[in-house]
Amino acid sequence: MSAEPADLTIPSPPQPLVRSFHGETLVDPYAWLRAENWREVMRDPGVLDPAIRGFLDTENAAAEGWFAPLTELKRTLVAEMRGRIKEDDSTVPAPDGPFAYYTRYREGGQHPLICRQPVDDSSADTVLLDGDALAEGKAFFQFGDASHAPDHARLAWSADEAGSEYFTLRVRDLATGRDLPDLVSETTGDILWGADSRHLYYVRRDAEHRPSFVYRHVVGTDPSLDVLIYEEPDKGFFVSLGRTQSGRFGLISCGDHDTSEVYLIDLADPASAPLLVEPRSAGLRYGVEHHPRLEGVESLIIETNADGAEDFKIVAAPLSAPGRANWREIVPHRQGRLILAVTALRDYLLRLEREDGLPRIVVRTLVDGAEHAIAFAEEAYSLGFDPGYGFDKTLIRFNYSSMTTPSEVWDYDLATGNRVLRKRQEVPSGHDPARYVTRRVLAPAPDGELVPVSLLFAKDTPLDGSAPCLLYGYGAYGISIPAGFSTSRLSLVDRGFVYAIAHIRGGTEKGWRWYREGKLADKMNTFTDFIAAGEHLVREGLVAPDRIVAHGGSAGGMLMGAVANLKPELLAGIVAEVPFVDVLNTMLDDTLPLTPPEWPEWGNPIADREAFERIRSYSPYDNVAAKDYPAIFALAGLTDPRVTYWEPAKWVARLRELKTDARPLILKTNMEAGHGGAAGRFDRLEETALVQAFALAVAGRTQS
C-alpha cells in the first residue's frame, strides 16, 4: 500500500476564523474553504472562488496519482460489476386504468426511460421520457419524479441538472411528446396531480434551499400566476407532498426528526383550503391514510407515536373531526415492534413492521380484524411492499432479497394468499447463491446491549482470523440498513472479504428505542456500537485484526470520522463518502439548509451549552489530533446541499496538518455532482470501483 504523495503540500490558510460561544473560543483554521457564495455555487459551480477550486483540484490530482497504480484493478472491478447488470433491464409494469407504467434501460444506457404500455398489449411500448436523450451533453442529470395525470393525457416530470437538488418541473403532452411552456425551477421534485388533471401541486425551496412553499399550478398558464397554498413558518420544518392510497386527498407533510404535522388537500376541489389533521406538538409524529367508509364513516387512518406509543400504533378518526381527541385505536402499540408504513385499501389494512431486526408485512382484514403475515426464514433479509395504483383491489406487490438472494418481485393476492413471481433479478455474468453465506451475529456493546451485525462471505472464505473485512455503518435518523442484495459488493466478497453491516444505535433495527439511544445525549452509543461490532468480529476469529476497512456515508461519514478519532488502531482503512464531519460548525450555522431541522437529532449548540459541549466532544473535525490514523479515502460533491463540500475538505486539511503517520489520506471531490455522486448508473460503478480498489489496497488484496 503506497503512502500519500510526498509532494502534496499542506495549504497555508489565511487568518483563522475565531468565534465565541457560551464563553468558549472556537478557532477554525480552514473556514476559508467555505465559499461565501455557496448558494450561487449550488446553481453554477463555475462561480466557485478560484483559491478554493485550486485546493480541490490539487487534492483531486493527488487522488488520481495515488490510484494510478490501481488502474487495471479498477478497470477489472468495473467490468465485473457491469457484467452483473442486466443492461436492458426493466421494472414490472404497474397497471393504472388503461395503461401500465414502468421504467426500463436500453443496452448501454446510463439513465432510465419512463414508459407505458396498454394493459392488454405488453408489446406496445411507448417511451414517455428518454433519460439518455435528456441527459445528452449535460455533466449531471437525474430524474426527480415522473407522474402521469389521472386522465393519462399528460406527464409531469422533474429533473436536477447540477446535483444540487434544485429540480426543474415540466409538463409533457403525451399526445405530441413535447413539453408545454409550463416550467418551474428550484422545486424539490415532488409532484401531485389534482383529480381534474388540470391542477398540479409542487414544493418550492426558499432562498436557503429549504423546502418551504406549496404552490398550485394550472396547466397551460404562466407559473408566475401559481397560487401559494401553504408556507412553512418554521425554518426547522421541511415540507413534502404525498397522496392517500384512495386518491381522494393529497398530503402536505411538515416536520423535523421529532415532530410532524399533516394537511389534507382535497384533490377534487382545488379551491378548498388545506385541512389540518392535528396541530404540531413537540415529539408527536403521525402519518395519514384515508378510507371512505371505515365502519360506515369516512375516516382517516393514522399511524402515530401518541400517548407513549414509541414504536407506533394505528388509530382511526372521522374525517369530519380528525383531531387527536377523536383518535380510536385499531392496532395497539407493542414495544419492540416498530410500525414502519401503513396503507389502506377498501377491504384491507397493510402495514410493514420490524421486530428483532427482521421485517414482515402484516395484512389485516378490515371487516373482522383478522391478520396474517408475510415473512421469510433467512437470518437477515430485506422486505418491502408496493400497493401500486388503485384502492378497490386485492392485489399488492412485494419485493424480497437477502445478501445472498437476488431481488424478487412478487404479486400477492390478499384474499387468497396466492403469490406469483413477477421478476427475479438477473445477474448476466452468473450468480450461485449456494456459494455464499449470510449470517447474523450479535456484538456486545460496552453497556451490555447486543448489536446485530449482518455478514456476507463466500463459503470457501477461511474464518480463521485471516479474512479482510469491509464493515459498513450508518446509525442516524432512525434509518435502518437492510440486509438486501447488492451485486457490486460481490467483487470484494469473491476476493475473500467478509462484508459486514453493523446495525448500530441511531437506526431503528430494534425499534424506536434503538434510534433514541443513538441521538442527542446518547449519540456516543452509535460510535461505541460500531467499535464493538469490529472488535467482536476480531474476537470471534471471523476477520483479521489488521484488515478491517470501515465504510460510511453522510451521517455514516460522521461515524467514520468519530471512530477514526476514538479507536484508530481498530482499522486499517476508512472510506468516508460525503462525510458529515464538521458537525459543530454546521450546527452553529443556522443559514445552512439542513441545520435547524437537524437540531432535534444532534442538539442546538447555539441555544444550549450542554449540546455545544457534547457535539464539540465528538465532532470529527474538532477532535483531529496529533496521532496515527488509518488510511482514509474521503469523497465529496461540490454541489452537495446536504453535506457541503467544505466539510470533508476541511477535515482532510486538518488531518494533513496534524496526523503523525504516512498512511494514505485521499480526498476526491466530484466537481459535477452532489450528495448522491454520479447520476448515471455506469458512472456510479466508477466511484464504487474506486472505493473497492482502496479497500483492496489497504487490505493487501490487490493481486487476488
N, C-alpha and C positions, 0 to 999 in steps of 0.2 A: 504494500500500500504506500503510495507516494505521499510525501508531505506537501504542505501548501507551497506555492511558488515563492522562492526566496526574494524575487524582485517585486512582489506585491507590496506597495508602500501603504503604510497606515496614514489615513488622511490627517492633516493638521487642521483641526477645526478652528473656526473663529471664536470670538468670545462666547463662553458657555451661557446658557440661559439659567439665571438664578431667580428662584421664587421662594416665597414663604407660605406655608400652610400650617395652621394650628401651632404656630411657634417653632416649626421645624423648617430648616432650609433645604431646598431641593436644588441640586446642581445638575444640569443636563448638558453634557459637553457636545452631544451630537444632535441637539434640537434643530440645527441648521438644515438637516436633511428633510425636514418637514416643509414642503413648499407652501408659501403663504397663499398662493393662488391655487390650492389643491382642488377647489371646486371647478375651476376652469380646466385643470389638467384632466379631471374626470371626463369632461366633454371633448377635450382636444389635447392629447398627450404632447403635441408639438410645442405647447407653451410652457413646458417644464423648464425651470431655471437651469441654464447650461452647466453650472457648477454641480448641481445635483445629478443631472444627466451624466456628467463626466464621471462622477463617483460610481454610479450604477453601471455605466459602460465598462469602466475599469474592472469592476467585480465580475461582470459577465465575461469579459475577455479572460480573466484569470480562471473562471469556472470552465470555460471552453478549453483552456490549456490543460487543466487538471484531468478533464475527461478524455482528452485526445488519445491517450494510450488505450482507452477502453472503447474506442470507436467500433471495432469489429464485434466486441461483445454486445454493445448497444444495438448494432445492426442485427445481430443474431436474435436478441431478445425481441426486437420489434417484429421480425419475421415470424418468430414463434407465436407471439400474441396475435398478430394479424391472421396467422394460419388457423387460429381457433375461432375467428369471427366469420359467421356466415354473412358474406358481404352484401348479398341481395336479400337480407332478412326483412321480415315484416311482422307487425303485431297482428293479433287475431281481430278481425273486423268486429266492431261493436254496432249492432243494429239500432237504428232510431227511425221509426216510421218507414218511409220508402227506401232509405239508404242505410248502408253500414259504413262506418268511418274507421280509418286505420292509418298508420304510418308505415312506411317502408323505406328501404335504402336501395339504391342501384349499385351494381358492381363497381367498386372503386370510388363510390360517392362518400363524401365527408359528412353531409348533412341530410336530415330526414326529408322525405317527401310526404306531404299531407294529402291523403287520398280518400276517395269513397267509391262505392260500387252499389248498384241496385241490390236490394236484399234477395231478389230472385235470380240474380245473374252475377255470379262471382267472377266471371271472365271479363266483365266490362269495367275496367279500372280507369278512373278519372283522377288525374293529378290536379289537386286544387292549389297547392303551393309547392314549388320546387326549391327546396333549401339550397341545393348546389347552385342553381342559377342565380338565386337571390344573393348568395354569398360571393359570387364571382367578382374578383377584383378588390375584395374587402379584406383587410388584415384580420378582422374579427367579425363573426356573425353568429348569432344564436337566437333561435325562436324563444319567445316567451310563452304565449298561449295562442291557440287557434280554436275558435268556437263558431260553429255554424248557427245561423238564425233558426228559430223554430219552424219557419216555412221553408228552410233549406235553400233559399234563394241567394243568400249572402254568407260570407265567411269573414268574421272579424279576426284579425291576427296582429301579433306584436312581435317585435324583434329588437335586440340590443346589438349595436354595431360598433361598440367600443369596449365592452367588458365591464362597463361602469354601472350596469343595471338601470340605465335610463332606456326604457323601451318606447319605441315609436309605434303607435297604434294606427292600423289601416283597416279599410273595409273593402273586400273584394266582391265584385259582382260575378257570381258563379256561372251566369249565362254567357257572359262575354270573356271571362277570365281576366278582366282588368280591374285594377284598384280604382275606387272612387276618389274624388278630390279630398274627401274627409281624411285628415291626417292630424294626429295629436301626439306631440312629443313629450318626453320626460314623464312618462307614466311608469307604473310598477309592472305593467304587462297583464294585470288582471282584466278579465273581460266578462261582462254579464249582459245577456240579451233580455229585453222586455218581451212579454208574451206576444206583442203585436209585430215582432220582427223589424220594428222601426226605431225603437228606442234602445240605446246602448249605454251601459254604465261602466265607468272606469275609475281608477285611483291615480291621482297626480301627486308627484313629490313636491315638497316645499323647497325653499332656497337652500336648505341644509340637507337635502337628499332624503328627507323623511317622508314616508307615505302618509299623507295627512288629509287629502281632499277627495271626496267622491263627487263626480260630475255625471250628469245625464246628458247624452248627446242624441240628437235626432239625425238619423242617417240622411245624407244629402244636404245638410246645412253646414254653414261655416262653424267650425269648432269654437270660434270666439264667442258664439252665442250660447254655448253649453251652459247648463244650469247647475250651480253648486248646490248639492242636496245634503252634504254633510261635511263639516270641518272639525277635525280633531283639535280640541283646545289644549290638550296636554302633550307637550313635546316628548314625553316619556312613553306615549302610547303610539303604536303603529296601527295602520288600518289595512284591511284586506277585504276582498269580496268573495262570496260563495253563493251557493244555491241549495235549497232544500231538495231532497230526492223527489218530492211531489211535484216540483216545478212551480209551485204557487208563489213562493217567496224567494227573493234574493236576500242575502245576508251581508250586512256590514258588520264585520268583526273588528273590535278595537281591543287593544290590550298590550301588556308587557309580559314579563315572565311570571308574574304572580297573579295578575288580575285581568279579568276580561269583561266585555260588555258587548251586547249584540243588538242591532236594529234590524227590523224586517222591512224589505222593500216589496210592496205589492206589485208584482210584475205585470198584472193585468190592469193596473191603474197608475200610469206614470205620474199623474198629478198629485197623488197622495204623498203625504209626508212619511218618512221612515218612522216605524213604530218601535219604541224602546221596549225590550223584553224585561230586563231587570237592571236598575241603575248599578253602576260600578261601586264596588265596596272592596277595600283593600283585602287581598287574599282570596276573594271569591272568583272562581273560574267556572265557566259554563259554556256549553255549545248547544246548538239548537237544530232540531228536526221538526217536521210538520206532518200531521195526519189529519185528513179532512173529516174523519168520523171515528175517532177513538172512543169506543163505548158510547157511540151516538152523539159525541160532541166534537166540534172542530178543535183540535188541540195542538199544542207544542209538546214535543218530547225532548227532554233536556238532560244532558249528562253534566254532572256538577260535583264539586267537592264541598258543597254547602253542609253546614251542621256537622263538621268534623269528618266528613267522608273523604279522607285523604286520598284514597285510591279510587274515588269517584263512585257515584251511584247514578241511577237513571230515574227521573221523575217526569210527571206529565202535568200540564196546566191548560186550562181553557184558553183559547186564542183571545177571547173577549176580556180575560183578566189574567195575563201571563206572568204576573209578578211572583216573587218568591213566596209571598203569603199563601199562594194558592197551589204551590208545588205538592204533588201527591206521588209518593214513592211507587215505582214499578219494579225496579231491580235494586235491592238493598246494597249498601256498602259492605265489602268484606276485606278486611285488612290483608294486604299482600297480593290481592287480585286486582291488578290495575286495568281499568277500562280505558282502552285507547281510542276507539272510534265507534260511533253508533250510526246506523242507517235505518230509516223506516220505509217499509213497503206496505202495500194495502193490508196484507194478512200477516206480515212478519216484522219482527224487530231483530236486526242483526247487530252484533257487537263483536269487535275484535278486542281481546283481552290477553293479558300476560300474567303468568304466575310461575314462580320459581325459575324465572328466566326464559320460559318457553311460551310461545303464543298459541292461541286457539281462536277459532271462530265459533261463536255461540248463536244458534238460531232459536228464536223464541216465537212461538205461535201466539198471536195476539188474542185469539178467541178464548183460549184456555190457559195461557201462560206456560204451556209445556215447552221444554228446552232440550236441545241436543247439540253436541259439539262436533266440530271438525278439527282434528288434531293428528299428530304424527308421532311415531315411536323413536325417531333418531334422538341422540343425545343433545344435539344442537341443530337448529334449523331456522329458516325464515318463512313467514306465512303472512299473506295479506289478501284482501278481497276487494273486488270492484263490482259494485251493484249495476254498473252500466247505466244506460238511459232508461227512463220509464219508472212507473210507480206500481201499476197494476200488473204484477208479474210474479213468477215463481222461480225464475232462473237468475242465478248470480254467477260470477266468475271469481275464482280464487287462484292465487299463484303460490307455488311452493318450491323451495330449493334448500339444499344444505351445502356445507362446504365441500362435499364430495358429489352431490347430486345436482346436475344442471337444472335450470329453472323449468318448471312445468306450469302450464296454464290449463285449468280445468273449468268446465261448466258444471254447475251443481244445481240440481232441482230441489228446491226447498220442500216441496210437497212429498216427493218420493224418496229423497236421499240418494238418487242415482247421480253418478258423476261421469262426465265424458272428457277424456283428454283431448284438448284442442291443439296443444302445441307443446313440444319438448324442445328445449334449446339445443340446437345443433352445434357440434364442435367439429368443423370440417377436417381438421388435422387428426381427429380422433381423441376420444376420452373414455377411459375404462374406470368407472368408479371403484371397482374392486382393487385397483392399485393404490388407493388412498384410504386413510383412516381419519375419521372425525371423532374427537373425544372432548369431554368437558371435565376439567379438574377444578378443585376449589382451593384457593390460596388463602391461608390465614393472614389477616391484616393485623397490625400491631394491637388493635383494640379487641381482637377476637372475632370480628366479622369474617365471613368466608366470601372471598371474591371469586366469582365464576370466571374461568378462562377457557375459551373455545380454542381447540387445537386442530390443525390440519397438517398431516405429514404423509409422505409416501410409505407404503407398507414395508419397503426394504430399508428405510432410514434407520440406522442404529440408534437406539435410545440409551446410549451408554455414556452420556455426558460429552459427546464429541460434536453433536449437531449444532450448526449455527441456527439462530432464531431471529425472525422479524416479529417484534412484539408491538402490536398496534393498540392505541388507546385514544379515547376522546374525553368523556367524563364531564359533560356540562349540559345545561338547559333541559335536562330530563330526556335527552336524546339517547336512545338505546342503539347499539351497533348490532345489526342482525348477523347471525352466523349463516349467511347465504353463499351462493356460488359465485365465484369470480374466475374467469379464465386466465386473467393476467397473473394472478399470484401463483399459478401452477409452474411458471418458469422458475420461481425460487424454490418451490417445493420439489420439483424434479431435480434440482441441484443439491438436494439434501437439507434444505431449510425446514425447520418447524415453523409454521406460520401460526401465530397466536393472537387472539383478541382478548384483551383484559377488560372485562365488563365492570369497570370501576365505579365508585360512587360519583354522583353527578349525573349519571344516566338513570333510567328507570327500570333496569332489568329485573330488580327485585322489589318493584313497587315505588310509589312516590317517596316513601321514606328514604330509599336509596338515593334519590335525587336530593332531597332536603339535607341529607347528611354529607353532601358534596358541594355545598354552596355557602356563601356568606361566611359566617364564623367557623363553619366546618369544612371550608374549602381544602384545607391541608389533607383531609382524608383522600381526596382524589389522587394526590401525588403519592402518598404513602401506600395506597392500594396498588398503584401501578408498580411501585418498587417491590412491594410484597409479592406481586404476581411474578416478576422476573426472578426474585430470589427463590420462590417456590419451585419454579421450573428447573433452576440450577440444583437446588437441594434434592429434588426428586430424581436427578440424573437424566432429565429429559433433554436438556440443552447444555451447550458448552458455557462455562462461566465467563469466558473472554470473547464470546462471539455473539452477543446479543445486540441487535440493531433495533432501536426504538423508532416508532413512526407515528406521527400525529399531525393533524392539520387544523388551522383556525384555533378554536379553543383547545383542541388537542395539541396544537403547536405551543400554546402556553404550558401545557403539561410537559412537553418536551423540554422547554426552557427551564421549568422549575425542577424537573428531575435531574437535568444536567448540573444544576447548582447544588442540589441536595445529595445526590448519590452518583457522581460522575464515574466512580470506579465500577459501577454495575454494568456499564455499557461500553461496547466497542465503538458504536456509532449512533448518530441521531439524524433522522430525516424530519425536518420541520417545514411543513407546507403552509404557506400564508399564515405564519405563526403569530398569534396574539401575545406578544412578549413584552410590550411596553404598557403594561396594564395600568400602572399608577398614573402616568402622564395622560393616557387616553381617558381614564375615568375622571380625571381632573379637568377635561376639556369638554364642556357641555355644548360646544358648537359642532362637534363631530356627530354624524348621523346616528350612530348606534349608542352613544354614551348614555343619555337619560334612560332609554329603555333597558340598558344593561345594569343600572344601579340595583334593581331587585336581585340580580344574580350575584354581583360581587360586593355591593355596598356603595354608598355615596361618599367618597373621601372628601368632597367639598364641604359637606354639611356635618359629617360625622368623623370625629378624630379617631375613634376606635377603628372605623373602616379604613381610614387613611393609614394607620399603623399596620393593620392586618394586611392590606394589599401591598404595602411597601415591603413587608416581610417576605413575600413570595414572588413579587413581580420579577420575571426573569431578567429584564434589562437592569433593574435596580440592584440585583444581587450577584451580578457577574463579579468574580473575584480573581485575584492573582493565584491561580492554581491550574492543575492539569484538567483538561476537558476531553470528552470523547471526540472522535471525528464528527464533524457537523456539516450537514448539507441543508441549507435554507432556501426555500423557493418563495418568490413574491410575484405579485401582479401590479403593474404600475397604476391601473385604473380601478383597483380593488376598493370599493366603498365600505367594505366590512372590516377587513384588517388592512389598513392603509400601508402602502409600500414602505413607508419610512420606519415602521415597527421592526421588521426583520433587518432593514438596512442599519438602523441604529444599534440593534443587538449585535450584529456581526462586527460593526466598527468597534464596539466596546470590548467584545471578545478578542479582537485582534490586538487591542491596546493592552489587555490585562492577562490573558491566558499564558501559561508558562510552558506549554508543550508545543511540539512541532507537528501535531496531527492535522489533517486537512480541515480547513474551515472554508466553506464554499457558499457563496451567495449567487443565486441566479434569479434575475428579475425578468419576467415576461413583459416586454415593453409594449405589447399589443393586446393585453388581456387583463382580466380582473381576478376576482376571488376563485372562480372555478377553473382557471387556467385556460388552455387552448380549447376552442369550441368544437373543432372538427374531430370526429371520432378517431381518425388515424393520427392526427396531430397530438391527441391526448396520449396515444401509445408512445410517442417520442418522449414525453415527460415521464410516463410510467417507467420506461426503459432506463432513463437516467437514474431514477430512484433505485431501481433494482441493480443497476450496474454499480452504484455507490455501495449498496448493501453487500453485494458480492465481493467488491474490492476490500471493504472493511473486514469481511469475514474470511478473506483469503481463498475465495472460491471462484476466481475469475477464469481458471483453466478447466473447471469441471464441466 
